[in-house]
Amino acid sequence: MIYERWKPQWQAAKGNEQFRATFGEYIPLVEAVANTISVDIQYVIKDESSQTLIHNDLNPGNVLVHNNTDVIFIDWEEARYGSLFLDIPLRCGTSEQIEEYRGLLAANTMEFADNHFNQMYTIASRYLGLRYMSKQVV
C-alpha cells in the first residue's frame, strides 16, 4: 500500500513547488516515519497468531443493522486472509470497545498477551492512517 498508493501521491506532492515551500522542512521526517511504518507493519502481516479472514474495508457504509439487533457486513470485494489487526479492532474508538473485542476474540480461541495485542494494535493503527490518507477521492 505504501509503495503502490501513498508513495506515488507523495512524490507528486513533493513535485509541487507550493507544497515544497510550505512543507519542505517536514519532508524528511514524513519519509522517515513512512519507512518505519512499512518496516513495522511486517510484524503484523507476518504474525501467524492473528491470521484469519478479514473484511479489509470495514467502514460505516459497509455495515448494516437490521431490527436494531442484527449486524450485517456487506461489500466483501477486498476480503482476504490476513491479520485481524488490519480490520475490526481499528474501528474501536474507546478502550472499552477494544476490551470487548478482545473478549470476543478470546471466546473464539484467539487470545493475545497484553503487550503483544498492544504492539500489534499500535502498529496497525499507524498503517491505517496512511491507508486512508492514500485513498483516491473520486
C-alpha positions as CSV (number, residue, x, y, z in Angstrom):
1,M,0.0,0.0,0.0
2,I,2.8,2.4,0.9
3,Y,4.6,1.9,-2.4
4,E,1.6,1.5,-4.7
5,R,-0.8,4.1,-3.3
6,W,0.9,6.5,-0.9
7,K,4.3,6.9,-2.4
8,P,3.2,8.0,-6.0
9,Q,0.9,10.6,-4.4
10,W,3.7,11.7,-2.1
11,Q,6.1,12.0,-5.0
12,A,3.6,14.1,-6.9
13,A,3.1,16.4,-3.9
14,K,6.8,16.8,-3.5
15,G,7.0,17.9,-7.1
16,N,4.6,20.8,-6.4
17,E,6.6,24.0,-5.7
18,Q,4.0,25.4,-3.3
19,F,3.9,22.2,-1.3
20,R,7.7,22.2,-1.0
21,A,7.7,25.8,0.0
22,T,5.1,25.2,2.7
23,F,6.1,21.8,4.0
24,G,9.7,21.3,2.7
25,E,11.3,21.1,6.2
26,Y,8.9,18.2,7.1
27,I,9.5,16.1,4.0
28,P,12.5,14.1,5.5
29,L,10.5,13.5,8.7
30,V,7.4,12.2,6.9
31,E,9.5,9.9,4.7
32,A,11.3,8.5,7.8
33,V,8.0,7.8,9.5
34,A,6.6,6.2,6.3
35,N,9.7,3.9,6.2
36,T,9.3,3.0,9.8
37,I,5.6,2.1,9.2
38,S,6.5,-0.1,6.2
39,V,9.1,-2.0,8.3
40,D,6.8,-2.2,11.4
41,I,3.8,-3.4,9.5
42,Q,5.7,-6.5,8.5
43,Y,5.4,-7.7,12.2
44,V,1.6,-7.5,11.9
45,I,1.5,-9.1,8.4
46,K,3.7,-12.0,9.5
47,D,2.1,-12.6,12.9
48,E,0.7,-16.1,12.5
49,S,-1.4,-15.9,15.7
50,S,-3.6,-13.1,14.2
51,Q,-4.3,-14.5,10.7
52,T,-7.9,-15.0,9.8
53,L,-10.5,-13.9,7.2
54,I,-10.7,-10.1,7.3
55,H,-13.1,-7.8,5.5
56,N,-10.3,-5.3,4.8
57,D,-12.7,-2.4,4.1
58,L,-14.8,-2.0,7.2
59,N,-16.4,1.4,7.4
60,P,-19.9,2.6,8.4
61,G,-21.1,2.3,4.7
62,N,-20.3,-1.5,4.8
63,V,-22.2,-2.3,8.0
64,L,-26.0,-2.7,8.1
65,V,-28.0,-3.0,11.2
66,H,-31.4,-4.9,10.9
67,N,-34.1,-4.5,13.6
68,N,-31.5,-2.8,15.8
69,T,-30.0,-6.2,16.7
70,D,-28.6,-8.0,13.6
71,V,-25.4,-6.7,12.2
72,I,-24.6,-7.4,8.6
73,F,-21.3,-6.8,6.9
74,I,-21.5,-6.1,3.1
75,D,-19.1,-5.3,0.3
76,W,-16.6,-8.2,0.7
77,E,-14.7,-7.5,-2.5
78,E,-11.5,-6.6,-0.6
79,A,-11.8,-9.6,1.8
80,R,-8.6,-11.7,2.2
81,Y,-6.7,-13.8,4.6
82,G,-4.7,-11.5,6.9
83,S,-4.1,-10.1,10.3
84,L,-7.2,-9.3,12.3
85,F,-5.3,-6.1,13.4
86,L,-5.9,-4.7,10.0
87,D,-9.6,-4.9,10.3
88,I,-12.2,-4.7,13.1
89,P,-10.1,-3.5,16.2
90,L,-9.1,-0.4,14.3
91,R,-12.7,0.6,14.3
92,C,-12.8,0.6,18.1
93,G,-13.0,4.1,19.4
94,T,-12.7,3.5,23.1
95,S,-10.7,1.3,25.4
96,E,-13.9,-0.4,26.5
97,Q,-14.7,-1.3,22.8
98,I,-11.2,-2.7,22.5
99,E,-11.5,-4.8,25.6
100,E,-15.0,-6.0,24.5
101,Y,-13.5,-7.0,21.1
102,R,-10.6,-8.8,22.9
103,G,-13.1,-10.7,25.0
104,L,-14.9,-11.8,21.8
105,L,-11.6,-13.0,20.3
106,A,-10.7,-14.9,23.5
107,A,-14.2,-16.6,23.5
108,N,-13.3,-17.8,20.0
109,T,-9.8,-19.1,21.0
110,M,-7.8,-16.1,19.8
111,E,-6.2,-14.8,23.0
112,F,-3.3,-12.4,23.0
113,A,-0.9,-11.3,25.7
114,D,-1.4,-7.6,26.6
115,N,2.0,-6.5,25.3
116,H,1.5,-8.4,22.0
117,F,-2.0,-7.1,21.5
118,N,-1.0,-3.5,22.2
119,Q,2.1,-3.6,20.0
120,M,0.1,-5.1,17.0
121,Y,-2.8,-2.7,17.6
122,T,-0.4,0.4,17.7
123,I,1.5,-0.6,14.5
124,A,-1.7,-1.4,12.6
125,S,-3.2,2.0,13.7
126,R,-0.3,3.9,12.2
127,Y,-0.7,1.9,9.0
128,L,-4.4,2.6,8.8
129,G,-3.7,6.3,8.9
130,L,-1.5,6.1,5.8
131,R,-4.0,3.8,4.1
132,Y,-6.9,6.3,4.5
133,M,-4.6,9.2,3.5
134,S,-3.9,7.4,0.3
135,K,-7.5,6.6,-0.7
136,Q,-8.2,8.3,-4.0
137,V,-11.1,10.7,-4.0
138,V,-13.4,10.4,-7.0
